[in-house]
Amino acid sequence: MNKNGKLLFALIYNSEKRTIFAMEMETSLHINWNEKEKSEQERLHDESLMAEMRARVKVIAFDADDTLWDCQSHFEAVEHAYCLMLSRWGDEQYISQELLKTETANMAELGYGCKAFTLSLVENAVKVSGGEITSEELLKIQDQGRSLLRIPATPLPGVEATLETLRACGHYKLVVFTKGEIQDQENKLRRSGLWNLFQRVDVVADKTQRHYQNLCETLGIRPEELLMVGNSFKSDIEPVLAIGGYAVHIPFEVVWAHEHMEAYDHARLMSAHRFERLKDLA
């Protein structure tokens, strides 16, 4: 950390997996988000913030993918197999970079989720192959993308028990607020076994300040009565802080390149290594 308490880290692009890993500049090791390594000042901040949130927050909203269950590793596995299939037209780094460009260009029309990802896989395959890819290979790519509709959505460690504790305390309304394709996200939530722990499920096209303001208006709360929990600083944290809400950042082990944003400190923000840390809100 620097003298202002801000984490300094380099972002290392893993071309084989289209992910970004946060690395400490000084040690070149993965950042350890364990609360035990926090300074006394940081621990005091967390304790004070917890008390403040217990007094003010009425709604806790949760991201889904890579917050409640693992999703990114399944996308990585599909992309790795995809790059191997297209290896006669380029190495894995080139294929992945071109795929990310295609996904980014398609986002405004296709949005997020495995269906949008699958369309981008097919489009990119045609592009990088110069139209040489066969129909049989395109069908295999489609099947690879479609397999993402069936990921197990097994809750990450501590998720279910923590949600049960928060639900049982009766102080908060628990909602899922995630982006993606509605049917796919709802199906994953049902497969996870967590559906009944939430009072509301919202799947939106994106998560911007406007989307969070709409959520607050729909729930009849002020922004300062909302706590958002998620792994993406770009989608789950910054927009909420910007409108006056609270946020708990629980980083996942990998971050999709499109979701990368440098983390920073904020009076209404807490970073947690373990999902169970949220039990202290009860």
C-alpha positions in Angstrom: 0.0 0.0 0.0 1.1 3.6 -0.5 1.1 6.2 2.2 -2.5 7.0 1.5 -3.5 3.4 2.1 -4.4 2.7 -1.5 -3.5 -0.6 -3.0 -0.8 -0.5 -5.6 -1.0 -3.3 -8.1 -0.1 -4.2 -11.6 -2.6 -5.9 -13.9 -1.2 -8.9 -15.6 -3.1 -10.1 -18.7 -3.3 -13.9 -19.1 -3.6 -14.4 -22.8 -4.4 -18.0 -22.4 -7.4 -17.4 -20.3 -8.6 -13.9 -21.2 -8.4 -12.9 -17.6 -6.6 -10.3 -15.5 -4.8 -11.2 -12.3 -4.1 -8.5 -9.7 -0.4 -8.7 -8.7 1.4 -6.7 -6.1 4.0 -4.5 -7.7 6.7 -5.1 -5.1 6.4 -8.9 -4.7 4.8 -10.0 -8.0 2.5 -12.3 -5.9 -1.3 -12.5 -6.1 -2.9 -10.0 -3.8 -4.0 -11.6 -0.5 -7.3 -10.1 0.5 -7.3 -11.8 3.9 -8.6 -9.4 6.6 -5.9 -10.6 9.0 -3.4 -8.7 6.9 -5.3 -5.4 7.2 -3.7 -2.6 9.2 -5.2 -1.5 12.5 -6.6 1.6 10.8 -8.3 -0.5 8.1 -9.8 -2.8 10.7 -11.2 0.1 12.6 -12.6 1.5 9.4 -14.3 -1.9 8.7 -15.8 -2.1 12.2 -17.1 1.5 12.1 -18.5 0.9 8.6 -20.2 -2.3 9.7 -21.9 -0.5 12.5 -23.0 2.3 10.2 -24.4 -0.2 7.6 -26.3 -2.1 10.3 -28.0 1.2 11.3 -28.8 2.5 7.8 -29.0 -0.3 5.3 -32.4 -1.7 4.5 -31.7 -3.7 1.3 -28.7 -5.9 0.5 -28.3 -6.6 -3.2 -26.0 -9.3 -4.5 -24.3 -9.9 -7.8 -24.6 -13.5 -9.0 -21.8 -14.8 -11.2 -18.5 -15.1 -9.4 -20.1 -13.7 -6.2 -22.6 -16.4 -5.4 -21.1 -19.1 -7.6 -18.2 -19.7 -9.9 -18.9 -18.7 -13.5 -15.7 -17.4 -15.1 -13.8 -20.6 -14.9 -16.4 -22.3 -17.1 -16.1 -19.5 -19.7 -12.3 -19.9 -19.6 -12.6 -23.7 -20.2 -14.8 -23.1 -23.3 -12.5 -20.4 -24.6 -9.5 -22.6 -24.2 -11.1 -25.4 -26.2 -12.2 -22.8 -28.8 -8.7 -21.5 -29.2 -7.4 -25.1 -29.7 -10.0 -25.6 -32.4 -8.9 -22.5 -34.2 -5.2 -23.0 -33.7 -4.4 -23.4 -37.4 -5.3 -19.7 -37.8 -3.4 -18.3 -34.9 -2.1 -18.9 -31.4 -4.2 -18.7 -28.3 -3.2 -15.2 -27.5 -4.3 -13.9 -30.9 -7.5 -15.8 -30.9 -8.4 -14.6 -27.4 -7.6 -11.0 -28.2 -9.7 -11.1 -31.4 -12.6 -12.7 -29.5 -12.5 -10.0 -26.8 -12.6 -7.3 -29.6 -15.6 -9.1 -31.1 -17.4 -9.4 -27.7 -16.8 -5.7 -27.0 -18.1 -4.6 -30.4 -21.2 -6.8 -29.9 -22.0 -5.7 -26.4 -24.3 -2.8 -27.2 -26.6 -5.0 -29.2 -26.2 -8.5 -27.6 -25.5 -7.5 -24.0 -23.9 -10.1 -21.5 -24.3 -13.8 -21.0 -23.5 -17.1 -22.6 -25.8 -16.6 -25.5 -24.1 -13.3 -26.5 -20.8 -15.1 -25.9 -21.7 -17.9 -28.2 -22.7 -15.6 -31.0 -19.4 -13.8 -30.6 -17.5 -17.1 -30.7 -19.1 -18.0 -34.0 -18.6 -14.6 -35.5 -15.0 -14.4 -34.4 -14.3 -17.9 -35.8 -15.5 -16.9 -39.2 -13.4 -13.7 -39.1 -10.1 -15.2 -37.9 -10.4 -18.1 -40.3 -11.2 -15.9 -43.3 -14.4 -17.9 -43.8 -12.5 -21.2 -44.0 -14.0 -22.7 -40.9 -16.4 -25.6 -41.7 -20.0 -25.8 -40.8 -19.2 -28.9 -38.6 -16.7 -26.9 -36.7 -19.2 -24.0 -36.2 -21.7 -26.5 -34.8 -19.1 -27.7 -32.3 -18.4 -24.1 -31.3 -22.2 -23.6 -30.8 -22.3 -26.7 -28.6 -19.4 -25.4 -26.6 -21.1 -22.1 -25.9 -24.4 -23.8 -25.2 -22.8 -25.9 -22.5 -22.5 -22.7 -20.4 -26.3 -22.8 -20.0 -25.8 -25.9 -17.8 -23.0 -24.9 -15.4 -23.8 -26.3 -11.9 -23.9 -22.9 -10.1 -22.7 -24.5 -6.9 -22.6 -21.8 -4.2 -19.2 -20.6 -3.3 -17.9 -21.4 0.3 -19.9 -19.6 3.0 -22.5 -18.2 0.7 -25.5 -20.2 1.7 -24.9 -20.1 5.4 -24.3 -16.3 5.3 -27.5 -15.7 3.3 -29.4 -17.8 5.8 -28.0 -15.8 8.7 -28.9 -12.5 7.0 -32.4 -13.6 6.1 -33.0 -15.0 9.6 -32.1 -11.7 11.3 -35.0 -10.1 9.6 -33.4 -6.7 9.3 -32.8 -6.6 5.6 -34.5 -7.3 2.3 -32.2 -9.6 0.2 -32.2 -9.2 -3.5 -30.2 -10.5 -6.5 -29.2 -7.7 -8.8 -27.2 -9.1 -11.7 -26.8 -8.6 -15.4 -27.0 -11.1 -18.2 -29.8 -13.1 -19.9 -32.9 -13.4 -17.8 -33.7 -17.1 -18.3 -30.1 -18.2 -17.9 -29.5 -16.2 -14.7 -32.8 -17.4 -13.2 -32.0 -21.0 -14.1 -28.6 -20.8 -12.4 -30.2 -19.3 -9.3 -32.6 -22.2 -9.1 -29.9 -24.8 -9.7 -27.8 -23.1 -6.9 -30.6 -23.8 -4.4 -30.4 -20.2 -3.2 -33.6 -18.9 -4.8 -35.8 -19.0 -1.7 -33.3 -16.9 0.3 -34.0 -13.8 -1.8 -37.1 -11.7 -1.8 -36.5 -10.3 -5.2 -34.5 -11.1 -8.3 -33.6 -8.5 -10.9 -31.6 -9.3 -14.1 -30.7 -6.2 -16.0 -28.9 -5.4 -19.3 -26.1 -3.5 -17.5 -25.3 -2.1 -14.0 -24.8 1.6 -14.2 -25.7 4.5 -11.8 -29.0 4.7 -13.6 -29.8 1.1 -13.0 -29.0 1.3 -9.3 -31.1 4.5 -9.0 -34.0 2.6 -10.6 -33.5 -0.3 -8.2 -33.7 2.1 -5.3 -36.8 3.8 -6.7 -38.5 0.4 -7.3 -37.8 -0.8 -3.7 -38.8 2.6 -2.2 -35.5 3.3 -0.5 -32.9 6.0 -0.6 -29.4 5.1 -2.1 -27.9 5.4 1.4 -30.2 2.5 2.4 -28.7 0.2 -0.2 -25.7 -2.2 0.2 -24.3 -3.9 -2.9 -22.2 -7.0 -2.7 -20.1 -8.2 -5.6 -16.8 -9.1 -7.2 -16.7 -6.6 -10.0 -15.4 -3.1 -9.0 -16.6 -1.7 -12.3 -20.2 -3.1 -12.2 -20.9 -3.8 -8.5 -19.0 -1.2 -6.6 -18.3 2.1 -8.3 -21.8 2.9 -9.6 -23.3 2.3 -6.1 -20.7 4.5 -4.4 -21.4 7.2 -6.9 -25.1 7.4 -6.1 -24.4 7.4 -2.3 -24.9 3.7 -1.4 -22.7 1.2 0.4 -20.6 -1.6 -1.1 -18.7 -4.7 -0.1 -16.2 -5.8 -2.6 -15.5 -9.6 -2.5 -12.9 -10.1 -5.3 -13.0 -13.4 -7.2 -9.7 -15.2 -8.2 -10.0 -14.0 -11.8 -11.6 -11.1 -13.5 -12.9 -10.9 -17.0 -10.9 -8.3 -19.0 -14.0 -6.3 -19.8 -14.8 -5.9 -16.1 -11.4 -4.7 -15.1 -11.2 -1.5 -13.1 -8.6 -0.4 -10.6 -9.9 -0.6 -7.0 -9.7 2.4 -4.7 -10.5 3.2 -1.1 -13.8 4.9 -0.1 -15.6 5.7 3.2 -18.6 3.6 2.3 -16.6 0.7 0.9 -15.3 -2.5 2.5 -13.2 -5.2 0.9 -13.7 -8.7 2.2 -11.8 -11.9 1.5 -14.5 -14.2 2.7 -18.3 -14.1 2.0 -18.9 -15.0 5.7 -17.7 -11.5 6.7 -21.2 -10.4 5.9 -22.5 -12.3 8.8 -21.3 -9.4 11.0 -24.2 -7.4 9.5 -26.7 -9.6 11.3 
